[in-house]
Amino acid sequence: MFGINGPEFLILLVIGILVIGPQRLPEYTQKLTNIVKELRRMASGAQEQLKEETGVDLNEVDWRKYDPRQYDPRKIIRNALLDDDGPSAPSTAAATTAAANAASAPPSAPDRVVERLSNGEKAPFDSEAT
């Protein structure tokens, strides 16, 4: 916690006791216990409020399934490609073959008509546009 090991914590505790002094130590100890009690009360109140609003008990949630380190994008894509959505979905082999064929086929040019000007004909000019 905070990168402090046991001996460092004890040294900080002794320095804190020396700085605070023996007269004020009970007062600061009581303040610290009150702060800890208040934080625990607030945390339990927030947990109860969350349970009331969502209807989910936090102790029953499996937090491991929400760990982002477990997600592998390749695995997600593979599962999505191999997952059948029902009888209307094409077989995975056919879908893979169709995707491979579509990827290897050259892109088709859009159907557009190019009108060529005859020799000596001037290009149309819009004086308002330029």
C-alpha positions as CSV (number, residue, x, y, z in Angstrom):
1,M,0.0,0.0,0.0
2,F,1.5,3.4,-1.1
3,G,4.8,1.6,-1.7
4,I,5.7,1.6,2.0
5,N,7.1,-1.5,3.6
6,G,6.9,-2.5,7.3
7,P,10.1,-0.8,8.6
8,E,9.4,2.4,6.7
9,F,5.9,2.5,8.2
10,L,7.2,2.0,11.7
11,I,9.7,4.9,11.2
12,L,7.0,7.1,9.9
13,L,4.8,6.2,12.9
14,V,7.5,7.0,15.4
15,I,8.2,10.3,13.7
16,G,4.5,11.1,13.7
17,I,4.3,10.3,17.4
18,L,7.3,12.6,18.1
19,V,5.9,15.4,16.0
20,I,2.4,15.2,17.5
21,G,3.6,14.7,21.0
22,P,2.2,12.5,23.8
23,Q,-0.3,15.2,24.9
24,R,-2.2,15.4,21.6
25,L,-1.8,11.8,20.6
26,P,-5.1,10.5,22.1
27,E,-7.0,13.4,20.5
28,Y,-5.6,12.6,17.0
29,T,-6.1,8.9,17.5
30,Q,-9.8,9.6,18.3
31,K,-10.1,11.8,15.2
32,L,-8.6,9.1,13.1
33,T,-11.0,6.4,14.4
34,N,-13.9,8.8,13.8
35,I,-12.8,9.4,10.2
36,V,-12.4,5.6,9.6
37,K,-15.9,4.9,11.0
38,E,-17.4,7.7,8.9
39,L,-15.7,6.3,5.7
40,R,-17.0,2.8,6.5
41,R,-20.5,4.2,7.1
42,M,-20.5,6.1,3.8
43,A,-19.2,3.1,1.9
44,S,-21.9,0.8,3.3
45,G,-24.5,3.5,2.6
46,A,-23.4,3.8,-1.0
47,Q,-23.4,0.0,-1.3
48,E,-27.0,-0.2,0.1
49,Q,-28.1,2.6,-2.2
50,L,-26.6,0.9,-5.3
51,K,-28.3,-2.3,-4.3
52,E,-31.7,-0.6,-3.9
53,E,-31.4,1.3,-7.2
54,T,-30.1,-1.5,-9.4
55,G,-31.3,-4.6,-7.5
56,V,-27.9,-6.2,-7.7
57,D,-26.0,-7.3,-4.7
58,L,-22.3,-6.4,-5.1
59,N,-21.2,-9.5,-3.2
60,E,-22.9,-11.7,-5.8
61,V,-21.3,-10.2,-8.9
62,D,-18.6,-12.2,-10.6
63,W,-16.0,-9.4,-11.1
64,R,-13.6,-11.6,-13.0
65,K,-15.8,-11.6,-16.1
66,Y,-15.5,-7.8,-16.3
67,D,-11.7,-7.8,-16.2
68,P,-10.5,-6.2,-19.4
69,R,-7.3,-8.1,-19.4
70,Q,-9.1,-11.3,-20.2
71,Y,-10.4,-10.0,-23.6
72,D,-8.5,-11.0,-26.7
73,P,-9.7,-9.2,-29.8
74,R,-8.7,-12.1,-32.0
75,K,-10.8,-14.5,-29.8
76,I,-13.8,-12.2,-29.9
77,I,-13.7,-11.9,-33.7
78,R,-13.2,-15.6,-34.1
79,N,-16.2,-16.4,-31.8
80,A,-18.3,-13.9,-33.7
81,L,-17.4,-15.3,-37.0
82,L,-18.0,-18.9,-35.9
83,D,-21.2,-18.2,-34.0
84,D,-24.3,-19.2,-36.0
85,D,-27.2,-16.8,-35.6
86,G,-29.8,-19.4,-36.6
87,P,-31.0,-21.3,-39.7
88,S,-30.9,-18.2,-41.9
89,A,-27.2,-17.6,-41.3
90,P,-24.9,-19.1,-44.0
91,S,-22.5,-21.8,-42.9
92,T,-19.2,-20.6,-41.6
93,A,-17.3,-22.3,-44.4
94,A,-19.4,-20.6,-47.0
95,A,-19.2,-17.3,-45.3
96,T,-15.4,-17.6,-45.0
97,T,-15.1,-18.5,-48.7
98,A,-17.4,-15.6,-49.7
99,A,-15.4,-13.2,-47.6
100,A,-12.1,-14.5,-49.1
101,N,-13.4,-14.2,-52.7
102,A,-14.7,-10.7,-52.0
103,A,-11.4,-9.7,-50.6
104,S,-9.4,-11.1,-53.5
105,A,-11.7,-9.8,-56.3
106,P,-10.7,-6.5,-57.8
107,P,-13.0,-3.7,-56.9
108,S,-15.6,-3.0,-59.6
109,A,-15.8,0.5,-61.1
110,P,-19.0,2.4,-60.5
111,D,-21.3,2.6,-63.5
112,R,-21.0,6.2,-64.7
113,V,-21.2,7.7,-68.1
114,V,-18.5,10.0,-69.3
115,E,-19.5,12.4,-72.0
116,R,-16.7,13.5,-74.2
117,L,-16.6,16.8,-76.0
118,S,-16.3,16.8,-79.7
119,N,-13.3,18.3,-81.3
120,G,-13.4,22.1,-81.2
121,E,-16.3,22.2,-78.7
122,K,-15.7,24.5,-75.7
123,A,-16.3,23.2,-72.2
124,P,-19.4,24.5,-70.4
125,F,-18.6,27.5,-68.2
126,D,-20.6,28.9,-65.3
127,S,-19.8,32.5,-64.7
128,E,-21.6,32.6,-61.4
129,A,-19.7,29.6,-60.0
130,T,-16.2,31.0,-60.5
